[in-house]
Amino acid sequence: MEIQRPKSKQPIPENAKRVFKGIIFDVYQWEQELYNGSKAVFEKLKRPDTVVILPVLPDGKIILIEEEQPGSDLVIGIPGGRIDEGEEVLEAAKRELLEETGYEADKFILWDVQQVVNKIDWVIYTFIAKGLRKIAEPKLDGGEKITLKHVSFDEFIDIGTDTSVRFIETEVTPKLLEAKAYPDKKEELRKLFSPEY
């Protein structure tokens, strides 16, 4: 599966200089001419792209995670993480699914690809995984506490659209709101999340 990386709506120009290299974020700056002819320094962050995977169990339940990391509150999200340097997008999805849940999948469906924030060069690839097999226990990073949460399709939509819940994968929320508002969109989505291929 060849996956194209979408171009940023505000690309970092070739003449930009990296002025800071961090563990996750790099900062780039460049001089930009403004509409009145004056010039200003523009700035943009760059970080590794990420994958998130919505695993669908044979009984139709979807695996979400309750996650806590040092210095942050408990959140509900989707298994996933950073794409390592030199790693293919699908390989990262397979690795993150196994690390965070202990499952392998027969089928990965690319559901969504987004550059989420204009001022950050960062793509999130969202997959749906089907044909799951539990082959191991999760292998979490030292800074992760994760509990797997099996939810129904309707519960997934409710969690992803409830503003009182700390659901961190907000990039999928618009699709879930659309499903909540339009019965035909909800049925399309229900079919997509069906455990059958």
Residue, then its C-alpha position, 0 to 999 in steps of 0.5 A: m500500500e503506497i501512501q502519499r503524504p499530503k502537502s502542507k497548506q503552508p509549506i516550509p520554504e526551501n530557504a528556511k533555516r532550522v533554528f532549534k532541534g528538539i526531541i519532538f519539535d524542530v523550529y524553522q524560520w525564514e524571511q517573508e515579504l508582506y503585501n505592503g513590501s516590508k519583510a517579517v520573519f515567519e516561523k513553523l514547527k516540524r515534528p514526526d508524522t503519527v499514525v492512529i489505529l482503530p482496531v475492530l474486534p471480531d465481535g464488532k467492538i472497537i479498542l480505544i485506550e485510556e492513557e496517562q503520561p507523566g505530567s498529564d491527566l488521564v485521556i481517552g484516545i486511539p492506539g498509535g504513535r510517532i512514525d520512526e525515521g525511515e519507517e513506512v506509514l503502514e509499518a508504523a501502524k502495525r508496530e504501534l498496534l502491536e506495542e499498545t494493544g498486543y494485537e496483529a491485524d489482517k487488514f488495514i484500511l486508511w480512513d483519513v489523512q490530515q495535516v492538522v495544524n497550519k503552523i506545524d508540519w505534521v501529518i496524522y494517518t488514521f487506520i481501521a484495523k480488522g481481522l485482529r489476533k491477540i499475539a502478545e501483551p502490550k509493550l508500553d514505553g516507560g512513560e505510558k500507562i495504558t488501559l484498553k477499553h472495548v466499546s461498541f460503535d455507538e459508544f465510540i461515536d458518543i465518546g468522540t463527540d462528548t465535550s465532557v470527555r477528554f478524547i484526544e484524537t480530535e481530528v476524527t471528531p468531525k466525522l463522528l459528529e457528521a455520523k451523529a447528525y446524519p443517519d445515512k452517514k452513520e450507516e456508512l460509517r457503521k459498515l466501514f467499522s463492521p468486523e467483516y471485510 
